[in-house]
Amino acid sequence: MIIKKKIKRVLEYFAAFYGKHNRDLDEPGLLILGYHRVLPKKHPEDELMQPGMKIRPETLEMHIQVLKQHFQIVSLSEWICKARAGEELPKKSVALTFDDGWIDNYEYAYPILKREQVPSTIFLVSSMIGTNKQFWPERVSKIISHIRSMKGQVFDEKQLAWFDYYKLDITNLRSFDEDVLSDFISRLKEFSDEDIYESLRVFSDVERQSIFQPQILNKEQLLEMKSSGLVSYGAHTRSHYRLNKIQDQQLLESETLGCKKDLESMLGINVSGFCYPNGDFNANTVDVLKKEYQYSCTTEKGWNTSKTDVFMLKRILVHDDVSSDPISFKARISGLI
């Protein structure tokens, strides 16, 4: 394990110094970075989040300082508009995006973006705005956390059957850690979001013991950030359903096109961009989006050019687990590893 870590670090150093960010490009390139939650250490939600879903505020600030050395930081929608119009583009551009619309984006990321005068795009789940609804991975995390705190309590037959159905050994969950959580959530993703939300009803009595605090941005916060001229918004569906698992065409259009209508009505803006939840989509999804959107972002890692399919834009996810220091961050964005 130690040898593997050393080899990985050597490769990171190589990529950090010889990556595309350090080279002259033959044609203008666009790097799109993807973030989710911005949480300081000891935040109440910190230990309930998967490692690949969070970044420290100080890490985000470090990212911005590194990016300013190598790129022109741009608004994603503005870059797309210029590319479509055939206008001149910077040789190396980078756009920052945040998925889901977490309230901590306002609390911890927005002050940094304002101080550094950095534009960004937040992809919003319209039915969650201003509510205390929880995404199913967070609900599952809280249920697992409840298991850890149990003292002599047992679940009823339906709840035990839920764990059995998803092939999860409760005894393993008593020694909860981030790897166990990530593994289980990955396993659940084999099922549709509708099925998961429906099945979680058996834990209603457990969840009633927790008071869910709002975790998603509200309208007032969104309008405040919009007024700064730095923060733009895109669509991320109405319910964060993974689109490749939706069989009903009416539901697919409601989740995608309906989200655009919701956001435009609520915020008085034009929504031109979309981001695929979990990076999941298929050809039918793209056909639907082309009716009303100008671009969409994937989770496929890589750089973009003006020739990249604007409905399959590549994006690199950067969180503390893979980019907590300048070398690992530069390696992550290098285009080499």
Secondary structure, DSSP 4 states (H G I P E B T S, - for coil): -HHHHHHHHHHHHHHHHHSGGGS--SS-EEEEEEE-EE--TT-TTGGGS-GGGEE-HHHHHHHHHHHHHH-EE--HHHHHHHHHHT----SEEEEEEEEETBHHIIIIIHHHHHHHT--EEEEE-GGGTTS----HHHHHHHHHHHHHH-SS----HHHHHHHHHTT--HHHHTT--HHHHHHHHHHHTTS-HHHHHHHGGGGHHHHTTS-PPP-B--HHHHHHHHHTTSEEEEE--SS---GGG---HHHHHHHHHHHHHHHHHHH-----EEE-GGG---HHHHHHHTTT-SEEE----S-B-TTS-TTSB--EE--HHHHSSHHHHHHHHSS--
